[in-house]
Amino acid sequence: MAMIEKDVEMANQAVQEMTFASGNEMAALAASQINYHIMGYFPITPSTEIAQLLDQMKGRGEHETMLIPADGEHGSAGICYGASLMGARVLNATSANGLMYMLEQLPVQSGTRFPMVLNLVTRSVSGPLDIHGDHSDLYFTLNTGWVVLLARTPQAVYDMNVMALKIAEHEDVRLPVIIAYDGFFTSHQKRKVHYFRDRETVQAFIGPRKEGFPTAADPKRPVTIGAHMGGDDLINNHYQQSVALYRAGDVFRQVAAEYEKWSGRRYEPLDLYRMEDAEVALFLLNSAAETAKDVADRLRKQGIKAGVISPNIIRPFPAEEIRQALKHVKALLIGERADSYGAHGANMTHEVKAALQEDRDNQTIVLSRVYGLGGKDFYAEDAEALFRMAIDAMEKGKAEKTFDYFGHVPGRLEQQPKRLLEPIHGDAFRSGLIHVTVDDKTKRLNVKIPPLRALTAKPKRLAPGHGACPGCGIFPGLELFFKGIEGDIVVLFQTGCAYVVSAAYPYSSHKQTMVHNLFQNGAATLSGMVEAFFELKRRGELNVSDDVTFVMVTGDGGMDIGMGSAIGTALRNHKLIIIEYDNEGYMNTGAQMSYSTPMGHMTTTTGVGKGQRGKSFHHKDTPQIMAATNIPYVFTGTEAFPQDLVKKAAKAQWYAQHEGTVYGKLLITCPLNWKSEERYGETILQAAVNSCFFPLYEVERGKTTITYNPEAKGRRIPLSEWLKYMGKTKHLLREENKDLLRELEEEVERRWTILKAKHEHPYL
Amino acid sequence: MLPKTNEQGFFEIRLESIGGLGANLAGKMFAEAGVLWSGLNGANFSSYGSEKKGTPVKSFIRFCEPHIEIRDHSPIATPHVIGVFHEALAKMVDVTSGLVADGTAVVNSTREFDDIRRDLRLPYGTLVIVDALGIAVEERVKINMPMVGALLRVCSFIQPEAMETVIRRTFATKAPHLVEANIRAFRRGYEEVRIQASPAPAEERTFVRPSPRFGYETQLIGGVIVAGGNSLLKNVSGSRQGFLPRWEADKCIHCVACDNVCPDLCFVWEERVDKKGRKQMFLAGIDYQYCKGCLKCVEACPTAALVAEREVPGFAEAHSLKHSFSFMKGGMEAWQ
């Protein structure tokens, strides 16, 4: 963020400064000034930056907010709810499916009446997955009982964030508040903005926390929160909530009026642009309304009385203001960046129409268009086209088509999405060179593999041309693993880098069937696929060979948010393989910490600075967690030990075909976010193994075997010999962080020693 | 203050780069120099997606007089100035699309004007060449600093002193030891430019909004793709940043070490008969269309049969061995 430039002091107003910043930067700035007690969060594009920025600010000592990285958005909502139960000031930020994943918690928060603030950086809800902005997530909040504020510009993001907490905590409201602004358009575009110079100003505006409301914090005043109800009681609880939400509209007006005195910036429930005498108007939420204002100016020059309506608050819905604004408007087009499929118009269309229905004199022709989905750019020409539709309706006195999509195209019929390659399957992937047999005595598997040179005859599972970064470790790891798998595979890629770079419509790098599902649910999805495959076959409805291996591919992030799903799958012991590529962070969303990030390592949410020294707790031992589910086979592997990995793949396939679930973890390099040289990928992985940070082992029917022991080979190296390759760990080698390095070394040694004991003893 | 503006009152700049060269930061610093230190209003943003390092990115800067409110947030289609950070990008992206008739392109290159005009499809407009890579290597900074210098040369409404202030403030917190090197690289970029005026008045190339390959009549329902593997149609060689592996066949022992570590499936193998008459797999070459130049294979090679080499234009094309894929009849035509 740019720093203070010049003071902009106005009469009777608090001291403000000007900067050049994005919506996310302004949300983070407001939050740091408010100094929330707790932020529970889970990274998701495009809201992730808020937690990252707050982490950086904390590193510089600019606020004291405790930032808690949750195990998923559902967990983040739980953390926030818990903190608000104690009466703490609480912040969260999310987008799209993050909101969907926490959705069931939102009515809990509002129905038990605990205030908090959530920045919803709007983005298209999957599926298909699209990381860009629309309002499909926002519309899911409409029935949650939260106050919903909108912010069209980075300036409004700041202002709304300062006002939101005051509204939420107001004694007439006591409800959580959402501030919604457009992903990328507002969250990432930088503009000139003003902000209060002193955090004390912001805190004085909001005022102290309100006393007198029940919390779980005071043992002297015990309370029961969350008792269940029957309908006779629930209807009264919900009526209270309904009344409070409407009162929030009045409180918004009061708070906004007061805010104007402090800031000089005015926010009405409806932002009305040139609506005084408008005959045609567009109703648009958030950033698109700004574009439309330029077009309204242009049309006015042509003598067309054009205006733009954009709400600053949609819960409660400003119905009366809308009736007033539309009294003399002849034609209105409501553009919506989401659909309510099958409803003849999306949510705003129905709410505006419902408002007008109560004005018996209103004659406005209302058109509705779904536009700009998934971040589809909205140019001035688009706003003009929408205006032209309204003008056409005004001139004709009726709408030719009340509801439609805008910006969709039929495509050219001569250009069909045809198959490109001859399907490769079955024998093409059977080298016949890999032999797995069961040892009669030990009941364990013996594997014979040929020299890896011979396996180059087997086609690769993936096609080249994927979009991974130079030096990415994902695909060498996966392809080596697949070399050990004979015959057909069906793969499910959970959300993550491997998926994103290999399946960007209309392109795919997958020669065999690949399915994506969101990363909290891949293992369960593959469970269903496997069981349906065998059930269809059992009933004779599917006539293909049994020889199909089901593989789920996930990053370490997917094994955080998807841990429950993976454990459930393992406990049910479906015949499938879960393969995790571990690059020690949420690299797809911009290198936030994962639970697999080792202690002290720097990520974008575990910065290194005055206030903190990288990640504060030890890396997750996922293989041991999965081994504890007693599945038949668990292993670790890396590209740096290729024969070892190919053998393990062959075993994995045997167990997945004969007995049940297999889990394997591949450590892979991420040169971009490890801040390491691309060319040293294999060298770094060798060092990770030889330093015993990442031991190569397997747990086969409960028996642990170390498959490569650097001590026995005389190749053990100190941990620092691994850490020295990476920019993310170079601070650990400095004198002042000796204690931190020692702590990590001790943990690595402790885990290694236990592993050796397990290797020695069949009952451990 | 601004030399020229469009209908909305904007002077617009578009930076064309690949991820990792610092174009995003360059755009931000440029905008800050205008907004915070030159009395202009402005906006700055980048193309955002799931793009990774090495893939095409754009950064946009809009400037206007301070009294104008910036409401437009759509990408810049018809810029006054285009900065091309990476020449090879032209293989993947139409980098000069929409440049206004009297616009300027600033290109990081060591080549001649005519070659650049041909490859970048730039028959008109002022062309500014700067060896940003050379300066960056000598000063040990990213190429964004000399590029910012060269771009500033054609944006005289921002004083070099304003930009130096921004550079100092940007690096003072992030990397104080790099401040002076960045300032030097910036100044050299500003000074060491070659400028060629528009050779002839020409029709400006109109900007065409990209339309998707398939529409609602042709997309398979549910977004299903049957053309799995069609990423092989892409040319990702523009991700290379100056280096590639050169293969010396006579030193190769066909041990697969390179293939085991290659992220981009570049190595082409063939079955042949070995000296003892047995069928055996042999490394036959490298398909450079997919090589991103990470050089992991060079590190992995035990016999120095793979060597890191500074890429010269034409080398990859001349030495590439294409993978052989089995295409469906009519498959390739459908994807032309």
Interface residues (C-beta under 8 A of the other chain):
Chain A: A2 M3 E5 M18 T19 F20 S22 P46 G127 P128 I131 H132 F184 F185 T186 H188 Q189 K190 R191 K192 S287 E290 T291 K293 D294 D377 F378 Y379 A380 H408 V409 P410 G411 R412 L413 Q415 Q416 P417 K418 R419 L420 L421 E422 I424 P451 L452 R453 A454 L455 T456 A457 K460 L462 A463 P464 G465 H466 G467 A468 C469 P470 G471 C472 G473 I474 F475 P476 E479 L480 C497 V500 V501 S502 A503 A504 Y505 P506 Y507 S508 S509 H510 K511 Q512 T513 M514 N588 E639 P642 P671 L672 E678 R679 Y680 G681 E682 T683
Chain B: Q8 G19 G20 K28 A31 E32 V35 L36 N41 G42 A43 N44 F45 S46 Y48 G49 S50 E51 K52 K53 G54 T55 I70 R71 D72 H73 S74 P75 A77 R169 R209 S211 P212 R213 F214 G215 Y216 E217 T218 Q219 L220 G222 G223 I225 V226 A227 G228 G229 N230 S231 L232 L233 K234 N235 V236 S239 R240 Q241 H254 C255 V256 D259 N260 V261 C262 P263 D264 L265 C266 W269 E271 Q280 M281 D287 Q289 Y290 K292 G293 C294 L295 K296 V298 E299 A300 A308 H323 F325 S326 F327 M328 G330 G331 M332 A334 W335
